[in-house]
Amino acid sequence: MSKINRRNFIKIAGGAAAVGAIGFPAIAAGKKQVVIVGGGTAGATAAKYIRRGDDSVEVTLIEPNEQYYTCYLSNEVLGGNRKLETLKFGYDGLRKHGVTVVQDTVIGIDPAGRKVVTEGGKSFTYDRCIVAPGISFRNNIEGYDEAAAEKFPHAWKAGAQTELLRGQLEAMADGGTVLIAPPPNPFRCPPGPYERASQIASYLKTHKPKSKVLIVDSKDKFSKQGLFTQAWERHYPGMIEWKKAADTGGGIVRVDAKAGTVSTDFDDMKVDVANIIPAQKAGVIAAAAGLTDDTGWCPVTGKTFESTIHKGIHVIGDAAIAAPLPKSGYAANSQAKVVAAAVVELVNGREAGTPSWVNTCYSIVAPDDGISVAMVYNLVDGKVAKVEGAGGLTPMDSSPEARKREVQYAYSWFNNITKDIFG
Amino acid sequence: MKTSKLHFTAAAIGLLAAGSLSAGDVRSPSMLANTCAGCHGTNGASQGPASPTIAGLSEEYFVEVMTEFASGDVPSTIMGRIAKGYSDEEFQLMASVFAKQPVAVTSQQTDAAKAEAGSKLYEKNCEKCHDEKGALADDDAGILYSQWLPYLQYSMEDFMAGSREMPKKMKKKVEKLSDAEIDALLHFFASQQ
């Protein structure tokens, strides 16, 4: 290798680095390498969009699973209106874009050596690394371990857990109680637990009308609360009860899988089905790679989502501290495109462009009733900020026709975003 | 490998002149347009069932309708809330991306008999402004060719209910058509391949 390496080149090119030099550094210093850790919504989107932005950049995506199940719309599987198979996506689409997909688990990242190491004993060097590990669970609920998750499924990562919970709902006798324990903030998919309550109630209303849904929350308020409450009164009167944290001294704190009980600080309860969703933090590799702060999530810059702890590593999706952007599929997809564009610029020795993000979260509260929250975001003083006057909720008084359309737009969103990610 | 500093610098300067990517505060057209893909599909080619395909829309139509979504003149479930987040200049930048895309061809179930009936009604009533079976995105006409049927139906429902204003020429034609004829026309547009 010459003494002039890529990093020197950026310094040498200096002022010229801000503008286009497409293809040139790649020829001079070999192809640029981007390694992406995690093939969920954020990671897969980033892989595809980097290749779209500059197909001279070599992109390696490392993901433990052969297939990905979207969490979004998995509540419809619980409601019985959708098969889990419709949420399954593979990586052939990304391969067609020239992404190298490696089925393995990343166990370490060396930011100084710019190297990613896997469980399978492989090592990948990178110019830029993108970490998109999603979420992992905290131990905030005593007794909630892997065995307990088989008895009281979280179903907060779609797949086997979703089917397990659906199976329990199907096996439950009429007149039973389904308990949902939503997690404390921040967590993946803020309206998710409440859409879930709606979907489960929709199933029970038709098949087991004497049954109830009991939400024992660890919070005193929740996303789209007015709209959900309205929908519950409208579609499932008397079927869904929500207990705020203050009512129970903080929600579910303990489970006993053997005894089949879930407990608050005051009460031990025996319910027919319990969906326990623990508190969350960034996916396991984030902490192992030293990318998390004491919140358990990954601090990043607003403009390029580069880790503020380790240079050269970008963290996107649920694992990143990106508020006011929520931990949602749309936000993950939106962040990934911004970061893909930034990484293309940065590996080519140019400055990243100015970002633009959008989020939309649909919740399907009944077969013909959809609600949404949307927001547009831009960069203000180096941070993600909501655009004033934009976005907001479905109006409380929107017509049944409008709500019906929102369901069709929710399905359209699903079809479009999954094609945008994996297609 | 030995390469002098001089070579690098000279080459970089040579490319500097050709460079067209800006990195200032202005957001690039693709940066802005990429945010639409979540609901309207990659490059604006929607996978349906209802969100409209926006690939190939004329710049004029795109800017006009987005401005009207933001003001509420064109009713919407969600587009208006999102449209309020952008300036006219940003609409223009997004429009430049979608105007360059080919009109998308969708695959959806339509009624062949209705589409056939719609074909004749189209020539008589719609072709003047919605040329090339609704694929020609001239001026203020949207893309109707192969457009998702539910979206066409929603739009006509809004036009008929008066919540969305019809252009005068369109109103004159539509007033003379029965509900069944309008339905046939929508199937005609949606069925185009």
Interface residues (C-beta under 8 A of the other chain):
Chain A: M1 S2 I4 F9 I12 A13 A16 A17 A18 V19 G20 A21 I22 F24 A28 Y49 Y330 N333 S334 K337 V338 A341 E345 R350 E351 A352 G353 T354 P355 S356 W357 V358 T360 S372 A374 M375 V376 N378 V387 G389 A390 G391 G392 T394 S398 E401 A402 R405 E406 Q408 Y409 Y411 S412 W413 N415 N416 I417 K419 D420 G423
Chain B: M1 K2 T3 K5 F8 T9 A11 A12 I13 L15 L16 A18 G19 S20 L21 S22 A23 G24 D25 V26 R27 S28 S30 M31 L32 N34 T35 C36 A37 G38 C39 H40 G41 T42 S46 Q47 G48 P49 A50 S51 T77 I78 R81 I82 K84 G85 Y86 W148 P150 Y154 E157
